[in-house]
Amino acid sequence: QVQLVESGGGLVQAGGSLRLSCVASGPTFGIYDMGWFRHAPGKEREVVAHIALSGSTPYYADSVKGRFTISRDNAQNTVTLQMNSLKPEDTAVYYCAARLGRHGPPNYWGQGTQVTVSS
């Protein structure tokens, strides 16, 4: 069973930056891609960004393009989300996720980390 552990959430003022990291452990050899989702109160969970471990072009939600950058370190089984120019609407619980196939929903989820952006 793959386990995902996130770190790096917290409280930041609007315009600030945060860096989230996710480390995968267990049988990680079958993972196709990893990414980040977020869930804000009163809203549906949404995908933020994801990246294939093979190195293909990352995907970003329109709401974060130009502000967030996702990167991976295959040797360390780590995916990082650098979040710049944060806005209050970025406030949410951020979840790391891993998918075994090229399509479909994630197979594994982290426990989530809170990101709060104050205005």
Secondary structure, DSSP 8 states (H G I E B T S, - for coil): --EEEEE--EEEETT--EEEEEEEESSGGG--EEEEEEE-TTS--EEEEEEETT----EE-TTTTTTEEEEEEGGGTEEEEEE-S--GGG-EEEEEEEESSSSSS-SEE---EEEEEE-
